């Protein structure tokens, strides 16, 4: 089962109408890497986190702490 963080990445990508291939291309990684992030098999490294957050319209903190209620509003 994918983590909350992995589901968040997938949900944000889908909400922006991007395919796995498109997101990978924008980030300079292969589609398999994006699939591993979205399945929770691999965590996003710090080198890609900033660009991923920008591309998905999310903050780095939001992506780092998905599922941690202390980091959610309201």
OpenMM code with the backbone's topology and positions (N, CA, C; nanometers):
from openmm import Vec3, app, unit

residues = "UNK UNK UNK UNK UNK UNK UNK UNK UNK UNK UNK UNK UNK UNK UNK UNK UNK UNK UNK UNK UNK UNK UNK UNK UNK UNK UNK UNK UNK UNK UNK UNK UNK UNK UNK UNK UNK UNK UNK UNK UNK UNK UNK UNK UNK UNK UNK UNK UNK UNK UNK UNK UNK UNK UNK UNK UNK UNK UNK UNK UNK UNK UNK UNK UNK UNK UNK UNK UNK UNK UNK UNK UNK UNK".split()
positions = [
    Vec3(0.0841, -0.1191, 0.0000),
    Vec3(0.0000, 0.0000, 0.0000),
    Vec3(0.0881, 0.1248, 0.0000),
    Vec3(0.0548, 0.2191, -0.0833),
    Vec3(0.1321, 0.3419, -0.0960),
    Vec3(0.1135, 0.4292, 0.0277),
    Vec3(0.2190, 0.5011, 0.0618),
    Vec3(0.2139, 0.5935, 0.1751),
    Vec3(0.1277, 0.7145, 0.1396),
    Vec3(0.0936, 0.7913, 0.2406),
    Vec3(0.0175, 0.9144, 0.2170),
    Vec3(0.0966, 1.0090, 0.1275),
    Vec3(0.2272, 1.0137, 0.1471),
    Vec3(0.3124, 1.0992, 0.0655),
    Vec3(0.3074, 1.0552, -0.0810),
    Vec3(0.3167, 0.9257, -0.1035),
    Vec3(0.3133, 0.8724, -0.2400),
    Vec3(0.1784, 0.9028, -0.3064),
    Vec3(0.0709, 0.8843, -0.2318),
    Vec3(-0.0624, 0.9138, -0.2859),
    Vec3(-0.0773, 1.0627, -0.3156),
    Vec3(-0.0163, 1.1464, -0.2321),
    Vec3(-0.0216, 1.2914, -0.2525),
    Vec3(0.0464, 1.3291, -0.3837),
    Vec3(0.1645, 1.2731, -0.4084),
    Vec3(0.2363, 1.3017, -0.5321),
    Vec3(0.1516, 1.2602, -0.6522),
    Vec3(0.0967, 1.1412, -0.6474),
    Vec3(0.0146, 1.0923, -0.7581),
    Vec3(-0.1089, 1.1798, -0.7770),
    Vec3(-0.1751, 1.2141, -0.6673),
    Vec3(-0.2956, 1.2961, -0.6763),
    Vec3(-0.2683, 1.4337, -0.7339),
    Vec3(-0.1587, 1.4957, -0.6915),
    Vec3(-0.1236, 1.6273, -0.7457),
    Vec3(-0.0895, 1.6187, -0.8938),
    Vec3(-0.0172, 1.5147, -0.9326),
    Vec3(0.0170, 1.4967, -1.0744),
    Vec3(-0.1099, 1.4809, -1.1574),
    Vec3(-0.1982, 1.3939, -1.1123),
    Vec3(-0.3216, 1.3695, -1.1866),
    Vec3(-0.4098, 1.4940, -1.1917),
    Vec3(-0.4135, 1.5701, -1.0825),
    Vec3(-0.4945, 1.6919, -1.0789),
    Vec3(-0.4461, 1.7953, -1.1805),
    Vec3(-0.3191, 1.7883, -1.2143),
    Vec3(-0.2631, 1.8802, -1.3126),
    Vec3(-0.2649, 1.8219, -1.4535),
    Vec3(-0.3258, 1.7045, -1.4672),
    Vec3(-0.3415, 1.6437, -1.5981),
    Vec3(-0.2125, 1.5937, -1.6598),
    Vec3(-0.1146, 1.5635, -1.5764),
    Vec3(0.0142, 1.5155, -1.6263),
    Vec3(0.0216, 1.3638, -1.6207),
    Vec3(0.0863, 1.3070, -1.7194),
    Vec3(0.1157, 1.1643, -1.7143),
    Vec3(0.2447, 1.1443, -1.6349),
    Vec3(0.2713, 1.0204, -1.6003),
    Vec3(0.3969, 0.9867, -1.5332),
    Vec3(0.5147, 1.0267, -1.6229),
    Vec3(0.5012, 0.9997, -1.7523),
    Vec3(0.6074, 1.0344, -1.8465),
    Vec3(0.6317, 1.1857, -1.8511),
    Vec3(0.5230, 1.2634, -1.8525),
    Vec3(0.5370, 1.4095, -1.8570),
    Vec3(0.6061, 1.4632, -1.7323),
    Vec3(0.5654, 1.4136, -1.6164),
    Vec3(0.6273, 1.4600, -1.4928),
    Vec3(0.7745, 1.4218, -1.4899),
    Vec3(0.8043, 1.3004, -1.5274),
    Vec3(0.9438, 1.2583, -1.5322),
    Vec3(1.0266, 1.3451, -1.6253),
    Vec3(0.9707, 1.3752, -1.7414),
    Vec3(1.0414, 1.4599, -1.8387),
    Vec3(1.0687, 1.5980, -1.7808),
    Vec3(0.9695, 1.6562, -1.7166),
    Vec3(0.9871, 1.7898, -1.6564),
    Vec3(1.0946, 1.7907, -1.5482),
    Vec3(1.1083, 1.6775, -1.4790),
    Vec3(1.2031, 1.6698, -1.3684),
    Vec3(1.3386, 1.6133, -1.4103),
    Vec3(1.3466, 1.5618, -1.5321),
    Vec3(1.4722, 1.5032, -1.5779),
    Vec3(1.4995, 1.3657, -1.5192),
    Vec3(1.3904, 1.2944, -1.4845),
    Vec3(1.4031, 1.1569, -1.4352),
    Vec3(1.3173, 1.0674, -1.5240),
    Vec3(1.3431, 0.9376, -1.5189),
    Vec3(1.2625, 0.8491, -1.6027),
    Vec3(1.1281, 0.8199, -1.5360),
    Vec3(1.0354, 0.7743, -1.6159),
    Vec3(0.8996, 0.7472, -1.5678),
    Vec3(0.8995, 0.6407, -1.4579),
    Vec3(0.9910, 0.5466, -1.4643),
    Vec3(0.9977, 0.4434, -1.3602),
    Vec3(1.0290, 0.5032, -1.2237),
    Vec3(1.1119, 0.6077, -1.2212),
    Vec3(1.1417, 0.6755, -1.0946),
    Vec3(1.0148, 0.7372, -1.0378),
    Vec3(0.9380, 0.8049, -1.1227),
    Vec3(0.8120, 0.8658, -1.0779),
    Vec3(0.7182, 0.7562, -1.0274),
    Vec3(0.7110, 0.6457, -1.0971),
    Vec3(0.6246, 0.5340, -1.0530),
    Vec3(0.6676, 0.4824, -0.9153),
    Vec3(0.7978, 0.4744, -0.8911),
    Vec3(0.8457, 0.4282, -0.7598),
    Vec3(0.8095, 0.5289, -0.6501),
    Vec3(0.8157, 0.6593, -0.6821),
    Vec3(0.7737, 0.7606, -0.5850),
    Vec3(0.6263, 0.7432, -0.5527),
    Vec3(0.5461, 0.7227, -0.6557),
    Vec3(0.4008, 0.7140, -0.6383),
    Vec3(0.3569, 0.5827, -0.5747),
    Vec3(0.4382, 0.4809, -0.5841),
    Vec3(0.4046, 0.3532, -0.5197),
    Vec3(0.4588, 0.3480, -0.3781),
    Vec3(0.5458, 0.4423, -0.3436),
    Vec3(0.6074, 0.4431, -0.2128),
    Vec3(0.7294, 0.3537, -0.2031),
    Vec3(0.7722, 0.2966, -0.3162),
    Vec3(0.8896, 0.2094, -0.3170),
    Vec3(1.0195, 0.2877, -0.3062),
    Vec3(1.0150, 0.4164, -0.3371),
    Vec3(1.1335, 0.5017, -0.3318),
    Vec3(1.0895, 0.6400, -0.2867),
    Vec3(1.1704, 0.7017, -0.2014),
    Vec3(1.1389, 0.8370, -0.1566),
    Vec3(1.2051, 0.9368, -0.2505),
    Vec3(1.1450, 1.0519, -0.2648),
    Vec3(1.2004, 1.1584, -0.3476),
    Vec3(1.3241, 1.2124, -0.2779),
    Vec3(1.4362, 1.2166, -0.3492),
    Vec3(1.5573, 1.2693, -0.2866),
    Vec3(1.5511, 1.4214, -0.2809),
    Vec3(1.6303, 1.4771, -0.1917),
    Vec3(1.6288, 1.6228, -0.1720),
    Vec3(1.6628, 1.6980, -0.2997),
    Vec3(1.7424, 1.6386, -0.3862),
    Vec3(1.7789, 1.7039, -0.5107),
    Vec3(1.6612, 1.7241, -0.6048),
    Vec3(1.5603, 1.6390, -0.5954),
    Vec3(1.4425, 1.6497, -0.6820),
    Vec3(1.3224, 1.7121, -0.6124),
    Vec3(1.3275, 1.7229, -0.4808),
    Vec3(1.2099, 1.7666, -0.4051),
    Vec3(1.1650, 1.9080, -0.4415),
    Vec3(1.2584, 2.0002, -0.4528),
    Vec3(1.2232, 2.1391, -0.4836),
    Vec3(1.1550, 2.1501, -0.6192),
    Vec3(1.2138, 2.0875, -0.7200),
    Vec3(1.1560, 2.0938, -0.8542),
    Vec3(1.0225, 2.0206, -0.8591),
    Vec3(1.0109, 1.9074, -0.7882),
    Vec3(0.8838, 1.8342, -0.7833),
    Vec3(0.7752, 1.9216, -0.7217),
    Vec3(0.8076, 1.9852, -0.6094),
    Vec3(0.7101, 2.0717, -0.5432),
    Vec3(0.6665, 2.1847, -0.6356),
    Vec3(0.7625, 2.2492, -0.7009),
    Vec3(0.7288, 2.3586, -0.7936),
    Vec3(0.6407, 2.3095, -0.9072),
    Vec3(0.6763, 2.1955, -0.9635),
    Vec3(0.6025, 2.1412, -1.0776),
    Vec3(0.4594, 2.1039, -1.0397),
    Vec3(0.4422, 2.0533, -0.9164),
    Vec3(0.3093, 2.0097, -0.8725),
    Vec3(0.2305, 2.1193, -0.8015),
    Vec3(0.2918, 2.2356, -0.7817),
    Vec3(0.2229, 2.3449, -0.7152),
    Vec3(0.2026, 2.3209, -0.5666),
    Vec3(0.2984, 2.2544, -0.5053),
    Vec3(0.2919, 2.2250, -0.3621),
    Vec3(0.4188, 2.2772, -0.2956),
    Vec3(0.4156, 2.2899, -0.1646),
    Vec3(0.5370, 2.3287, -0.0939),
    Vec3(0.6203, 2.2042, -0.0650),
    Vec3(0.7499, 2.2246, -0.0490),
    Vec3(0.8372, 2.1132, -0.0114),
    Vec3(0.7938, 2.0562, 0.1228),
    Vec3(0.7566, 2.1433, 0.2147),
    Vec3(0.7138, 2.0986, 0.3467),
    Vec3(0.5904, 2.0097, 0.3358),
    Vec3(0.4980, 2.0482, 0.2500),
    Vec3(0.3768, 1.9686, 0.2296),
    Vec3(0.4123, 1.8286, 0.1798),
    Vec3(0.5065, 1.8197, 0.0875),
    Vec3(0.5461, 1.6892, 0.0350),
    Vec3(0.6261, 1.6083, 0.1362),
    Vec3(0.7081, 1.6748, 0.2155),
    Vec3(0.7880, 1.6044, 0.3171),
    Vec3(0.7023, 1.5472, 0.4290),
    Vec3(0.5991, 1.6196, 0.4675),
    Vec3(0.5241, 1.5861, 0.5889),
    Vec3(0.3828, 1.5391, 0.5620),
    Vec3(0.3548, 1.4948, 0.4410),
    Vec3(0.2203, 1.4467, 0.4111),
    Vec3(0.1845, 1.3351, 0.5078),
    Vec3(0.0696, 1.3478, 0.5700),
    Vec3(0.0241, 1.2482, 0.6654),
    Vec3(0.0537, 1.2873, 0.8095),
    Vec3(0.1376, 1.3866, 0.8298),
    Vec3(0.1701, 1.4350, 0.9633),
    Vec3(0.0745, 1.5488, 0.9955),
    Vec3(-0.0229, 1.5254, 1.0793),
    Vec3(-0.1301, 1.6210, 1.1046),
    Vec3(-0.0799, 1.7551, 1.1582),
    Vec3(0.0363, 1.7596, 1.2189),
    Vec3(0.0886, 1.8860, 1.2693),
    Vec3(0.1195, 1.9825, 1.1564),
    Vec3(0.1327, 1.9311, 1.0340),
    Vec3(0.1680, 2.0143, 0.9211),
    Vec3(0.0505, 2.0450, 0.8309),
    Vec3(-0.0689, 2.0127, 0.8738),
    Vec3(-0.1883, 2.0404, 0.7942),
    Vec3(-0.2628, 2.1572, 0.8536),
    Vec3(-0.3207, 2.2343, 0.7676),
    Vec3(-0.4040, 2.3463, 0.8143),
    Vec3(-0.5392, 2.2942, 0.8578),
    Vec3(-0.5935, 2.3628, 0.9599),
    Vec3(-0.7295, 2.3432, 1.0055),
    Vec3(-0.7734, 2.2094, 1.0266),
] * unit.nanometer
topology = app.Topology()
chain = topology.addChain("A")
for resn in residues:
    res = topology.addResidue(resn, chain)
    for name in ("N", "CA", "C"):
        topology.addAtom(name, app.Element.getBySymbol(name[0]), res)
